[in-house]
Amino acid sequence: MEQSFIAYIENSIRQNWDRDALTDYQGATLQYNDVARKIEKLHLLFEAGGIEKGDKIALCGRNSAHWGVAFLATLTYGAVAVPILHEFKPENVHNIVNHSDAKLLFVGDQVWKGLDETAMPNLEGIIQMVDFSLSVSRNVRLGYAREHLNELFGKKYPKNFRQEHVKYHEDQPEELAVINYTSGTTSLPKGVMLPYRSLWSNTKFAFERLPMKAGSNMVSILPMAHMYGLAFEFIYEFAVGCHIHFLTRTPSPNIIFQAFNEVKPDLVISVPLIIEKIIKKRVLPKLETPTMKLLLKLPIINDKVKSSIRKQVMDAFGGRFEEIIIGGAAFNHEVEQFLRMIDFPYTVGYGMTECAPLICYEDWHSFKLGSCGKAVTRMEVKILSPDPAHIVGEIVCRGDNVMSGYYKNEEATKEVLDADGWLHTGDLALMDEAGNVTIKGRSKNMLLGASGQNIYPEEIEELLNNLPYVSESVVIQQERQLVGLVYPDFEDAAAQGLNDGELERIMEENRTALNESLPAYSQVAKLLIRKEEFEKTPKRSIKRFLYQTEKG
């Protein structure tokens, strides 16, 4: 069958048998043959425990080699994987496990501390991700199989487990592979049903367009419980035969910087926040010197200076990658212009969980500034607008990547998937004659000005985030006025010796400066300082819906 996703996994294990596969950063490494053995043992556990093809298996823990093994074991057995973000609150995890009808839960030790097994009565077993031991067994066969696993394995493979024994479930294009619960910046989680064709199509696209080969290095930063990280920092790389390094802890800029320098990845996949933080903390301070500012303005030495700056930025990400792909949220325009000025190899893609995740992409060589690329292969993209090049409209798409619907929620499915198979994304954009898509905001976020003008809060926030001591912001509407909620860069402010009163004065100056660059109908009436960071989704987008009613 031409469209087999699992064939990618099976072939890679056989062809890369003795290569390094998965490493927990500063910890143990599994080779492809180790991964295969662990998968086989989990298959024996599933089989003996009465797990059938099509049963749901949930996974909740930080990124790790064993997370990857458990995920691959689930799919190659023919069961359905339900990845759950480890940062979700315990009640969310309980709800998702129950709603998805999961029979087993693989759980990380950090997550397990907060969970209550009695709140998940339908689970037959809970397996610790760290060593695949059984914490909870409500099924005698499962308990017996776990106790005698090595014995069962030895009986099945008396003369060693070899490449030719790797033979997995044969997937069908429309068969359900993954249920991925979106945290959703705007609503409650929904279970996105992703059939094998969407995983296959995204993986095939990566083979067609991305630079990795067997033995290439990858640092996995984004949560694998989210489709962006799962598809492009794990699945594709594993299918190619790469060596994937999991950070296994919260990816602070310092840890990421250190890992990039040690691992030297061949491709970097990221969200804007991580790129912006590394550039702002590691690169821009070196360019703030009077000499450097002067050099950048001179046309003649410009190229030499540019290439030296480009090298500094490249080195901040390990110095060996062919491209950085940025997605998951809006990219800061000022940082993007800086990268374009130094001819940095970056591109911005666009997708959503409902497309597993890809909708648009363009290689960095032909990428248009400010856009998020063009429709990817096997996908059609349209803008619902009388004049898509000049009048903003909603992005709709259809094709192999699109989900089959929301699990047990026909109503929500009908709201976004129309009778002709078009997925209504809720994102607003323009599209030029060449097919480049430029996002303007989310239709749910759009605010209406006093005289009916469309106001896109994201555009105001982008300007605001470039002002002194602003770390992040959300613009909301209160009694027909626009209000900016600001989480300041307290670390920077403290380093400059600023007290609360001085910070408030600077924010008022920021508001004045901001309004000078905005039309009258979208000017901000006041800025409110927040003491805590905004809550984020797995893609590091702010959960805007939590802040719509905030008062100063």
C-alpha positions in Angstrom: 0.0 0.0 0.0 1.5 3.3 -1.1 0.0 5.3 1.8 1.3 3.4 4.8 2.5 5.6 7.7 3.6 2.6 9.8 5.8 1.4 6.9 8.0 4.5 7.5 8.6 3.4 11.1 9.1 -0.3 10.3 11.6 0.5 7.5 13.5 3.0 9.6 14.0 0.5 12.4 15.3 -2.2 10.1 17.6 0.1 8.1 19.0 2.0 11.1 19.3 -0.9 13.4 22.7 0.0 14.9 22.3 3.8 14.8 21.6 6.0 17.9 17.9 6.8 18.0 16.7 8.5 21.2 18.7 10.2 23.9 17.5 11.8 27.1 19.8 14.9 27.1 22.7 14.3 29.5 21.3 10.7 30.1 20.9 7.3 28.4 20.8 6.6 24.6 18.6 4.0 22.9 19.7 2.7 19.5 17.0 1.8 16.9 17.4 -1.9 17.9 16.8 -1.0 21.6 13.7 0.9 20.6 12.5 -2.1 18.6 13.0 -4.5 21.6 11.1 -2.2 23.9 8.3 -1.8 21.4 8.1 -5.6 21.1 7.9 -6.0 24.9 5.1 -3.5 25.1 3.3 -5.3 22.3 3.5 -8.5 24.4 2.2 -6.6 27.4 -0.7 -5.1 25.4 -1.6 -8.5 23.9 -1.5 -10.5 27.2 -3.4 -7.7 28.9 -6.3 -8.0 26.4 -5.7 -4.6 24.6 -7.2 -4.8 21.1 -6.6 -2.9 17.9 -8.5 0.4 18.0 -8.3 0.6 21.8 -7.1 4.0 23.2 -3.8 4.4 25.0 -3.1 7.8 26.7 0.4 9.2 27.2 1.1 12.0 29.7 4.6 13.0 30.7 7.6 15.3 29.7 9.4 14.5 26.5 11.7 11.5 26.9 13.0 8.5 25.0 10.4 6.3 26.7 7.6 8.7 25.7 8.7 8.1 22.1 8.9 4.4 22.6 5.4 4.2 24.2 3.9 6.3 21.4 5.5 4.2 18.6 4.5 1.0 20.4 0.9 2.1 20.6 0.6 2.9 16.8 2.6 -0.1 15.6 0.3 -2.3 17.6 -2.8 -0.8 16.0 -4.1 1.0 19.1 -4.9 4.7 19.1 -2.5 7.2 20.9 -4.0 9.9 23.0 -1.1 12.3 23.9 -1.8 14.6 26.8 0.2 17.7 27.7 2.1 17.1 31.0 1.4 20.7 32.0 -2.3 20.2 32.0 -3.9 20.4 35.5 -4.8 17.0 37.0 -8.5 17.4 36.5 -7.9 18.1 32.8 -5.8 14.9 32.5 -8.6 12.9 34.3 -11.2 14.4 32.0 -9.2 13.6 28.8 -8.4 10.1 29.9 -12.1 9.5 30.6 -13.5 11.3 27.5 -11.1 9.4 25.2 -12.1 6.0 26.6 -8.4 5.2 27.2 -7.7 1.7 28.6 -4.1 2.3 29.5 -2.2 5.4 30.6 1.6 5.9 30.3 2.5 8.5 32.9 5.6 10.5 33.8 6.7 10.5 37.4 6.2 14.3 37.8 2.6 14.1 36.5 1.8 10.9 38.5 2.2 12.8 41.8 -0.8 15.0 41.1 -3.2 12.4 39.6 -5.9 10.4 41.4 -6.4 6.9 40.0 -10.0 6.8 41.4 -10.9 9.7 39.1 -10.1 7.5 36.1 -12.2 4.4 36.8 -12.2 3.0 33.2 -8.4 2.6 33.0 -7.2 -1.1 33.1 -3.7 -0.1 33.9 -1.3 2.8 34.6 2.3 2.4 33.4 5.2 4.5 34.6 7.0 6.0 31.7 10.4 5.9 33.4 10.8 2.1 33.6 7.5 0.8 32.1 6.5 -0.6 35.5 2.8 -1.0 36.4 1.6 1.4 39.1 -2.0 0.4 38.9 -3.4 -2.8 37.5 -7.2 -3.5 37.4 -6.7 -6.5 35.1 -5.1 -9.8 36.3 -3.7 -10.7 32.9 -2.0 -7.3 32.6 -0.3 -7.7 36.1 0.8 -11.3 35.2 2.2 -10.2 31.8 4.2 -7.4 33.4 5.7 -9.7 36.0 6.7 -12.3 33.4 7.5 -9.9 30.5 11.2 -11.0 30.0 10.2 -14.6 30.2 7.4 -14.1 27.6 9.9 -12.2 25.4 12.5 -15.0 25.7 9.9 -17.7 24.8 8.8 -15.8 21.7 12.4 -15.1 20.5 14.6 -17.9 21.8 17.4 -17.1 19.4 17.6 -13.3 19.7 15.2 -10.6 18.4 16.4 -9.5 15.0 15.5 -7.0 12.2 13.4 -9.6 10.3 11.1 -9.9 13.4 10.1 -6.2 13.0 6.6 -6.6 11.4 3.9 -4.2 12.5 0.2 -3.3 12.1 -0.8 -2.5 8.5 -2.6 0.9 8.7 -5.4 2.1 6.4 -5.6 5.8 5.3 -8.9 6.5 7.1 -8.1 4.5 10.2 -7.9 6.5 13.4 -4.3 6.9 14.6 -4.2 9.7 17.2 -6.7 11.7 19.2 -5.0 15.0 20.1 -6.8 17.2 22.6 -6.2 20.9 21.7 -5.8 23.1 24.7 -7.3 25.8 22.5 -6.5 29.5 23.1 -10.2 30.2 22.8 -12.2 27.4 24.2 -12.3 24.1 26.1 -10.2 21.1 24.8 -11.6 19.1 21.9 -10.3 15.7 20.8 -9.0 16.0 17.3 -9.3 12.7 15.4 -6.3 12.3 13.1 -6.4 9.4 10.7 -3.3 7.6 9.4 -3.5 9.6 6.1 -2.8 12.9 8.0 0.3 11.5 9.7 1.4 9.9 6.5 0.9 13.1 4.4 2.8 15.3 6.9 5.7 12.8 7.1 5.8 12.4 3.3 5.9 16.2 3.0 8.9 16.4 5.4 10.7 13.7 3.3 10.1 15.8 0.2 11.1 19.2 1.6 13.2 19.0 4.7 17.0 18.3 4.9 17.4 15.5 7.4 19.1 12.1 6.6 20.0 9.0 8.6 22.5 10.0 11.3 21.4 13.7 11.4 21.0 15.3 14.9 17.8 16.8 16.3 17.0 18.6 19.6 13.4 18.1 20.6 12.2 21.2 22.5 8.5 21.4 21.8 6.1 19.1 23.7 5.4 15.8 21.9 1.9 16.0 23.2 1.4 18.7 20.6 1.2 17.9 16.9 3.9 20.4 15.8 6.6 18.9 18.0 5.3 15.4 17.5 5.3 15.6 13.7 8.5 17.6 13.0 10.8 17.0 16.0 10.1 13.3 16.4 8.0 11.3 13.8 9.8 12.6 10.7 13.2 12.4 12.3 12.6 8.8 13.5 11.3 7.8 10.1 14.6 9.2 8.5 16.9 7.5 11.0 18.0 10.6 12.9 19.4 10.8 16.4 16.8 12.7 18.5 17.9 14.4 21.8 15.1 15.1 24.3 15.6 17.9 26.8 13.4 16.1 29.4 13.0 19.3 31.4 11.5 22.7 31.0 13.3 24.3 28.1 14.6 27.6 29.4 16.7 29.7 27.0 19.9 28.7 28.9 19.3 25.0 28.7 18.3 25.2 25.0 21.4 27.3 24.2 23.6 24.7 26.0 21.9 21.8 24.2 22.2 23.4 20.8 25.9 24.0 21.3 26.5 20.4 22.4 24.2 18.5 20.0 24.6 20.9 17.0 21.3 20.0 15.3 20.9 19.8 11.5 17.4 21.4 11.7 15.8 23.6 14.3 12.0 23.6 14.8 10.7 26.2 17.2 8.0 28.6 18.3 8.6 32.3 18.0 9.0 32.8 21.8 12.1 30.6 22.0 13.8 32.2 19.0 13.0 35.7 20.2 14.3 35.0 23.7 17.6 33.6 22.5 18.1 36.4 20.0 17.2 39.1 22.6 19.3 37.6 25.4 22.3 36.2 23.4 22.7 38.3 20.3 21.1 41.7 20.4 23.1 42.9 23.5 26.3 42.5 21.5 24.9 44.7 18.7 23.9 47.6 20.9 27.4 49.0 21.0 27.9 52.4 19.3 30.6 51.0 16.9 28.3 48.2 15.8 25.3 50.5 15.3 27.5 52.7 13.2 28.9 49.8 11.1 25.4 48.5 10.4 24.5 51.9 8.8 27.5 52.0 6.5 26.7 50.5 3.0 30.2 49.3 2.2 31.2 47.2 5.2 27.6 46.2 5.6 28.0 42.7 4.0 31.1 41.9 6.2 29.3 43.0 9.3 26.1 41.2 8.3 28.0 37.9 7.8 29.7 38.2 11.2 26.3 38.9 12.9 24.8 36.0 11.0 27.5 33.7 12.3 26.8 34.9 15.9 23.1 34.1 15.5 23.9 30.7 13.8 26.3 29.8 16.6 23.5 30.6 19.2 21.6 27.6 17.6 24.6 25.3 17.3 26.0 26.6 14.0 25.3 23.5 11.9 21.6 23.6 10.9 20.3 24.1 7.4 17.1 26.0 8.4 15.1 27.1 11.3 11.3 26.5 10.9 9.2 28.8 13.1 5.5 28.2 13.7 2.7 27.9 16.3 2.2 31.6 16.9 2.7 35.0 15.4 6.4 36.0 14.9 7.6 39.4 16.1 8.0 41.6 13.0 11.0 43.5 14.3 12.9 40.2 15.0 11.9 38.9 11.6 13.2 42.0 9.8 16.5 41.7 11.7 16.8 38.0 10.6 16.0 39.0 7.0 18.5 41.8 7.0 21.4 39.4 7.9 20.2 36.7 5.4 19.4 34.2 8.2 18.1 30.8 7.0 14.7 30.9 8.7 11.1 30.3 7.5 7.7 30.6 9.1 5.1 27.8 8.6 1.4 27.7 9.5 -0.7 24.8 10.7 -3.1 23.6 13.3 -3.7 20.4 15.3 -6.7 19.7 13.0 -4.2 19.2 10.1 -1.6 17.2 12.0 -0.4 20.1 11.7 0.7 21.4 8.3 -1.3 23.8 6.1 1.4 26.2 4.7 5.2 26.2 4.3 7.8 27.6 2.0 11.6 26.9 2.0 13.7 29.8 3.4 15.2 30.6 0.0 11.9 31.7 -1.5 10.0 32.6 1.7 8.2 36.0 1.6 8.8 38.3 4.5 5.8 38.5 6.9 4.0 35.5 5.3 3.7 31.9 6.5 4.3 30.2 3.2 2.1 28.6 0.6 -0.3 25.6 0.7 1.7 22.4 1.2 1.3 19.4 -1.2 -1.9 17.4 -0.9 -3.6 20.5 0.6 -5.8 23.2 -1.0 -6.0 26.6 0.7 -8.5 29.5 0.0 -9.2 32.8 1.6 -13.0 33.5 1.9 -12.8 37.1 0.5 -14.0 38.9 -2.7 -10.4 40.1 -3.1 -8.0 37.8 -1.2 -4.9 39.9 -2.1 -6.4 43.1 -0.5 -9.4 42.2 1.7 -8.9 40.0 4.7 -10.9 36.8 4.9 -11.0 33.5 6.7 -8.5 30.7 5.8 -10.2 27.5 4.8 -8.3 24.3 3.7 -8.9 20.7 2.6 -6.8 17.7 1.7 -5.1 14.7 3.1 -3.8 16.4 6.3 -7.3 17.4 7.6 -8.8 15.6 10.6 -11.8 13.3 10.4 -13.6 15.3 13.1 -13.7 15.9 16.9 -14.1 12.8 19.0 -17.7 12.3 20.3 -18.6 15.9 19.3 -20.5 16.0 16.0 -21.7 19.5 16.7 -18.2 21.0 17.0 -17.2 19.0 13.9 -20.0 20.5 11.8 -19.0 24.0 13.0 -15.6 23.7 11.3 -15.9 21.0 8.6 -18.3 21.9 5.9 -20.1 19.5 3.5 -17.4 20.0 0.8 -14.6 19.0 3.2 -13.3 22.5 3.8 -11.9 23.1 7.3 -12.7 26.6 8.5 -9.7 27.6 10.5 -11.0 30.7 12.3 -7.8 32.5 11.2 -7.9 35.7 9.0 -5.4 36.3 6.2 -4.5 37.7 2.8 -3.2 35.7 -0.1 -1.1 37.2 -2.9 -1.2 36.1 -6.6 1.7 33.7 -5.9 -0.2 31.9 -3.1 1.7 33.4 -0.1 -0.5 33.5 2.9 -0.1 36.4 5.4 -2.1 36.0 8.7 -3.8 39.0 10.2 -5.3 37.5 13.3 -8.0 35.1 14.6 -11.6 35.9 13.7 -12.5 35.1 17.3 -10.0 37.7 18.6 -11.1 40.4 16.2 -12.5 43.5 18.0 -14.9 46.0 16.5 -14.1 49.7 16.7 -16.7 52.4 17.6 -17.5 53.0 13.9 -17.4 49.4 12.9 -13.7 49.2 12.1 -12.0 45.8 12.4 -9.3 45.9 15.0 -6.8 43.0 15.2 -5.4 42.9 18.7 -2.4 40.8 17.6 -1.1 43.7 15.4 -1.2 46.1 18.4 0.4 43.6 20.7 3.3 43.1 18.3 4.1 46.8 18.4 3.6 46.9 22.2 6.0 43.9 22.7 8.8 45.8 21.0 8.7 48.6 23.6 11.0 48.9 26.6 10.5 46.4 29.4 7.5 44.7 27.8 7.8 41.0 27.9 4.4 40.0 26.6 0.9 41.6 26.3 -2.8 41.0 25.5 -5.0 43.8 24.2 -8.7 43.5 25.3 -11.8 45.7 24.9 -13.5 47.2 28.0 -16.5 49.5 27.7 -15.6 50.4 24.1 -12.0 51.2 25.1 -8.9 49.2 24.3 -6.8 48.2 27.3 -3.3 46.6 27.1 -2.5 44.0 29.8 1.3 43.9 30.1 3.6 41.4 31.8 6.9 43.4 32.1 10.4 42.0 31.9 10.9 42.2 35.6 14.3 40.7 35.4 15.6 43.4 33.1 13.8 46.1 35.2 15.4 44.9 38.4 18.8 44.8 36.7 18.3 48.5 35.9 17.3 49.3 39.5 13.7 50.3 38.5 11.0 50.3 41.2 7.2 49.8 40.6 6.5 53.5 40.3 9.2 54.0 37.6 8.0 50.9 35.7 4.5 52.4 35.7 5.9 55.7 34.3 7.8 53.9 31.6 4.6 51.9 30.6 2.7 55.2 30.3 5.5 56.5 28.0 5.2 53.2 26.1 1.4 53.8 25.7 2.0 57.2 24.2 4.6 55.9 21.8 2.4 53.1 20.8 -0.6 55.3 20.1 1.6 57.5 17.8 1.9 54.6 15.4 -1.8 53.5 15.5 -4.9 55.0 13.8 -7.3 56.7 16.2 -9.8 53.9 16.3 -7.3 51.3 17.6 -5.4 53.4 20.2 -5.0 52.0 23.6 -6.6 53.9 26.5 -4.5 52.4 29.3 -1.9 49.8 30.1 -2.3 47.5 33.2 0.7 45.8 34.6 0.4 42.1 35.5 2.6 40.5 38.2 2.5 37.0 36.6 3.1 35.6 33.2 0.0 34.8 31.0 -1.1 31.2 30.9 0.0 29.5 27.7 -1.1 26.7 25.4 1.4 24.0 24.3 2.4 26.2 21.4 3.3 28.9 23.8 0.4 31.1 22.6 -1.4 33.1 25.4 -4.8 31.7 26.4 -6.5 34.9 25.5 -10.0 33.8 26.6 -8.9 33.8 30.2 -8.1 37.6 30.1 -11.1 39.1 28.3 -12.7 40.4 31.5 -9.6 41.5 33.4 -10.0 44.7 35.3 -7.4 47.2 36.5 
